[in-house]
Amino acid sequence: MGDCFDIDRGAPGTAVRRPCDTPHSAELVARPRLAGRYATDRAVREAAAELCREPLRRKAARQPLGTHWTTFVQYPYRTSHLLGSDTVACSLAAPSSTGGRISHRLG
């Protein structure tokens, strides 16, 4: 894990990889896999969020006291999952509302 990237707000779900020692907006924390079958896109989204909850909580807890983070969870649509796409990407991101940037790899 530990890939760093910018979130492309103009193209939802799109990330542009950046070196971790240059300013970037987010860092990949975990890549869990979905298991099972899901009836709706919402069910896939909820399962992805649940898979990411604990790894994101652990990573955020290791950051300096007083820092603020948002989560960024990428997951396949249900139809893609039915065709075999099962990887979820769990990332911590600097809040876009503050124009936040990260200039190093997260500890």
C-alpha positions in Angstrom: 0.0 0.0 0.0 1.1 3.6 0.3 0.5 4.8 -3.2 -0.1 8.5 -3.2 -2.4 10.3 -5.6 -4.6 13.3 -6.4 -8.3 12.9 -6.6 -9.7 14.2 -9.9 -12.9 16.0 -8.7 -13.8 16.5 -12.4 -14.0 12.8 -13.0 -15.5 11.0 -10.0 -13.7 7.9 -9.0 -10.5 8.9 -10.9 -7.1 9.2 -9.2 -3.9 10.5 -10.7 -0.8 8.9 -9.1 1.8 11.3 -7.5 5.1 10.6 -5.9 4.6 10.6 -2.1 7.4 13.2 -1.5 5.5 15.8 -3.6 2.2 17.4 -2.6 -0.8 15.1 -3.1 -4.3 14.8 -1.8 -4.6 11.2 -0.7 -2.8 7.9 0.1 -3.9 4.4 -0.4 -4.2 2.5 2.9 -5.7 -0.9 2.0 -6.9 -2.9 -1.0 -9.4 -5.5 0.3 -11.5 -7.7 -1.9 -15.3 -8.0 -2.0 -16.7 -11.4 -1.4 -20.2 -12.7 -2.1 -22.9 -11.4 -4.3 -24.7 -8.0 -4.1 -28.1 -7.2 -5.4 -27.6 -3.4 -5.9 -24.8 -0.8 -6.3 -25.7 0.5 -2.9 -25.1 -3.0 -1.4 -21.6 -3.0 -3.0 -20.9 0.5 -1.7 -21.9 -0.5 1.8 -19.8 -3.6 1.7 -16.8 -1.6 0.5 -17.2 1.0 3.2 -17.4 -1.8 5.8 -14.2 -3.4 4.5 -12.4 -0.1 4.6 -13.6 1.1 8.0 -11.0 -0.6 10.3 -7.9 -0.1 8.1 -8.8 3.6 7.7 -9.5 4.0 11.4 -6.1 2.4 12.3 -4.2 4.6 9.8 -5.9 7.8 10.9 -5.2 7.0 14.6 -1.4 6.9 13.8 -1.4 10.5 12.4 -0.5 13.5 14.5 -3.1 14.6 17.0 -5.4 17.3 15.7 -5.0 16.5 12.0 -8.2 16.0 10.1 -8.8 13.5 7.4 -11.6 12.4 5.0 -12.0 8.9 3.6 -12.0 8.0 -0.1 -13.4 4.5 -1.0 -13.3 3.3 -4.5 -15.3 0.2 -5.5 -16.7 -1.4 -8.6 -20.3 -1.0 -9.7 -22.4 -4.2 -9.2 -22.2 -5.1 -12.9 -18.4 -4.9 -12.9 -18.3 -7.0 -9.7 -20.5 -9.7 -11.4 -17.9 -9.8 -14.1 -15.1 -10.4 -11.6 -13.9 -6.9 -10.5 -13.7 -7.3 -6.7 -10.9 -4.9 -5.5 -11.8 -2.0 -3.2 -9.3 0.9 -2.6 -9.4 2.5 0.8 -7.6 5.8 1.1 -7.1 8.7 3.6 -7.4 12.1 2.0 -6.7 15.7 3.1 -10.0 17.5 3.3 -10.7 19.3 0.0 -12.8 22.0 1.8 -9.5 23.3 3.3 -7.5 22.8 0.2 -5.4 20.3 2.1 -2.4 18.7 0.7 -0.1 16.0 2.0 3.7 16.4 1.3 5.0 13.1 2.7 4.1 9.4 3.1 1.7 8.9 6.0 3.1 7.1 9.0 
